[in-house]
């Protein structure tokens, strides 16, 4: 598969997280407010085991579908907040308590929130790969 735009990568990742029962999935378009990336995909999980499983599943799917591996990955020892950095898209998988504590969406409140129905449409484009 050829390289796809970052908004489609973000939508595909959100779809993967949704398939594996990630909670409160949010995509923020940060391209106008930061040079870090174009998009953040943020997801909550109920347990550290689920944080780890969601992170590994995203990594596996994106490698298989788009032949992309993260340029950076951070996992805390207790799997409370894991991060996959694809350059244009950064994925945050957090335990629900850490998500409340760190409130990424509030910190990046000047970023554009992508509506759930919009990223779900993008995710459907990649349903054939699931």
C-alpha positions in Angstrom: 0.0 0.0 0.0 1.3 3.5 -0.8 1.8 6.1 1.8 -1.4 7.7 3.1 -2.1 11.2 4.5 -1.7 11.6 8.2 -5.4 12.2 8.8 -6.1 8.8 7.3 -3.4 7.2 9.4 -4.9 8.8 12.5 -8.4 7.6 11.5 -7.1 4.0 10.9 -5.4 4.0 14.3 -8.6 5.2 16.0 -10.5 2.4 14.2 -8.0 -0.2 15.5 -8.3 1.1 19.0 -12.1 1.1 18.7 -12.0 -2.5 17.4 -10.1 -3.6 20.5 -12.4 -1.8 22.9 -10.3 1.3 23.6 -12.3 3.9 25.5 -12.9 7.6 24.9 -11.0 7.7 21.6 -10.1 11.2 20.6 -8.2 12.6 17.6 -6.8 16.1 17.9 -5.4 17.9 14.8 -2.4 19.8 16.3 -0.8 20.7 13.0 -1.7 24.4 13.4 -0.5 24.7 17.0 2.6 22.5 17.2 5.5 21.1 15.2 5.4 17.8 17.2 3.0 16.1 14.8 -0.1 16.6 12.7 -2.4 14.5 14.9 -2.7 13.0 18.4 -4.8 9.9 18.8 -5.7 9.5 22.5 -7.3 6.4 24.0 -8.1 5.2 27.5 -8.0 1.7 29.0 -9.2 0.3 32.2 -6.2 -1.8 33.2 -2.4 -1.7 32.6 -2.7 -5.0 30.7 -5.2 -3.4 28.3 -2.9 -0.3 27.9 -0.1 -2.7 26.8 -2.3 -4.8 24.6 -3.8 -1.8 22.8 -0.4 -0.3 22.2 1.0 -3.6 20.8 -2.1 -4.1 18.6 -1.8 -0.6 17.0 1.9 -1.2 16.4 1.2 -4.6 14.8 -1.7 -3.4 12.6 0.1 -0.3 11.3 3.2 -2.3 10.5 1.1 -4.9 8.7 -1.1 -2.5 6.8 1.2 0.4 5.9 4.7 -1.1 6.6 5.3 1.6 9.1 6.9 1.3 12.5 7.1 4.0 15.1 10.1 6.3 15.0 9.8 6.4 18.8 8.0 4.4 21.5 7.7 5.0 25.2 6.2 2.6 27.7 6.2 3.3 31.3 7.2 0.3 33.5 3.6 0.0 34.9 1.9 0.4 31.5 -0.1 3.4 32.7 0.8 5.6 29.7 2.2 4.3 26.4 3.1 6.3 23.4 3.8 5.5 19.7 5.3 8.2 17.6 4.8 7.8 13.9 6.2 11.3 13.2 3.0 12.7 11.8 0.7 10.9 14.2 1.4 10.3 17.9 -0.7 7.7 19.7 -1.3 8.0 23.5 -2.8 5.0 25.2 -3.4 5.9 28.9 -4.9 4.2 31.9 -8.2 6.0 32.6 -6.8 7.4 35.9 -3.7 8.9 34.1 -5.9 10.3 31.4 -8.0 12.2 34.0 -4.8 13.3 35.8 -2.9 14.6 32.8 -5.9 15.9 30.8 -4.2 16.0 27.4 -7.2 17.4 25.7 -7.4 20.3 28.1 -3.8 21.1 27.6 -4.2 21.0 23.8 -7.6 22.8 23.9 -6.6 25.1 21.1 -6.2 22.1 18.8 -9.0 21.0 16.4 -11.1 18.1 17.7 -11.9 15.6 15.0 -15.5 14.4 15.4 -16.1 10.8 16.1 -18.3 10.3 13.1 -15.5 11.7 10.9 -12.8 9.4 12.1 -15.2 6.4 12.0 -15.8 7.1 8.3 -12.0 7.1 7.7 -11.6 3.9 9.8 -14.3 2.1 7.6 -12.0 2.7 4.6 -9.5 0.3 6.3 -12.0 -2.3 7.5 -11.0 -4.6 4.7 -7.6 -5.0 6.4 -9.0 -6.0 9.7 
